[in-house]
Amino acid sequence: MMFHDSMANAQEKMTQVCHLLELHALPPTPLNYQVLYIYVSDSHTELNTSFDAAVTSKRVVDSVLMEELYIRYLSNDQQQQTDLVERVGDMLGSLQNHSLTNQKQLDDYHSEIDKCTQALNEDNPEQTRQYLQKLAEHTLRLRRQTQSFKLIVERIKSQYQSTKSQLQQIKRKQSIDPLTGLYHRHYLDKQTQMWIEKGKNISLISIEIENYHTFCQDYGDLIGNLMLEKVASKIQKYTQESGCSGRTQSNEFTILLADVDAETTALIADKVRAGIAKLRFVSSRSGNSLPSVAFNCHITHRHDEQDLSALLNQPQQHAPLR
């Protein structure tokens, strides 16, 4: 998105962006700066609405949210998705035009059959011969048109399958956190809403990595991110068949479960907790062991909350798992 701000406007927006970066303790990365610059410019309604909704719901504004907003609204995938939708429109338009042409050919063919039938009822062999000749010509034309139409349908079918596959890839990319492979928060929001509308009982397991930021400070972001990847793999291992898992903050994961009883929920949480507790990290430089993952794990059951934010903000009614 291109801006043509005057120097005064650009400086004013830069001041606002810096204020937001400081307010939410966000690192001044190009991605964070771009998202916030567009936000203060009020030039992308959907982005601003999503950002404001996150703040209103008391969601932590961190780099995970910034990346999510960028992927959903500002990445090249958006233009690619628009192009794909336009391609589908073109395919449908082409199919409609050829369908109309094919229908006209059929109407003409039926008309010729009627004429030929009338001619056969008259004692006029020459006229009958002429109509039969015309009917043969129309039959050949219709056959060619039908063959052409079949080829067009096959080509459109192939294009549709390719377009569908690309749209699915874009949708997946927009729904999946690239670092951990778990779902983005907005996907969990939609999933929760869908389950609530269907009247399902919802439970969630929250896992917070307490020493993630310390790991990043002491050993670098690569080691900190490696910790998150390993934790995410443990979560996926024990929940991919029974739940929907996502990264809801930079150092927090949430597992959504639908119609799973309290005992089974506790069992899943226990397996996740045990798997994370077994993780070990060793410095590639010194060979020394690094600290274990420090985390807490809580279970929450939905009562009358109407969205994921209310569930996540619900006071913990269950003690952390031992």
C-alpha positions, 0 to 999 in steps of 0.5 A: 500500500502506497502513501503520499503523505506530506512530511508533516503528516508522515512525522505525525504518524511516525510519532503515533506508531512509536507511541503504540510500539512503546505502549504495547512493548512491541519491537520496532520491526519493519512488519510491526511498523508497517501494520501500525502505520497503516492502522494510524493512517486509517486506510484499511477498514478491516485491519483497523476493525480487527486491531480494535476488536483485539484491544477491546477483548483485552487480547495482548497486542504482541508480535503474533497479533501483528504478524496475523494482521499482516498475513490476513490483510497486507501480504501478497496472498490477498492480491493472489486470492483476489486474482483467483476469485476473478479467474473463477468469475471469468471461468463461470462467464465463459461457461455461461456464454458457451452454454447459451451458444450450445442451447441456441444450437439445440433450439435450432436443431429442434426447429429443423427436426420440426421442419423435416417432420412437416416435410415428410408429411407432404408428398414432395420428395425434393423438399424432403431431401432438402430438409434432410440435407439441412438436418444432416448439416445441423446434426454435424454442426451440433456434434462439433459444438457439443465436442467443443463444449465438452473440451471447454468444460474439461478445461474449466474443470481443470482450472477450477481444481487448480484454483481451488487448490491454490485458494486452500493453500492461501487459506491455510497460510492465513490460518496457520502460524508459520513458526509453530504450525498451529492455528492463528488466534482468529481461526480459534475465534471462528471455531469457538463461535461455530461450536457455540452456535451448534450448542457444543460443550467447550473446554480449553487448555491454556499453556503459557511458557513462562521463561520464553522471553528469558530464553530469547534474552539469554540465548537469542531469538533462534533458541527461544523460537526453537523452544516454541516449535518443540512445545507446539509439536508436543501439543500437536502430538496429543491433540491433533485427533481430539482438539484444535490448537493455536498460538494465542500469544507470543508465549501462549498456546490454547487447545480447544476441545468440543464435547469432551468430558472433564476427565478426558480433558484433564487426561489430554492436559496431563499428557501435554504437560508431561510431554513439555516437561520432558523437553531438553535443550543443549547449546550447540556451541558449548554443549551445556544443557540449557534450562528446562521449559518453565510453563503453567497449564490450566483448564477452563470449561465454558459456562455462558461465555459467548466468545473465545476472548471471554473464555480466555479472560475467565478467572481460573477456576482450576488450579494449575496441573501438578 
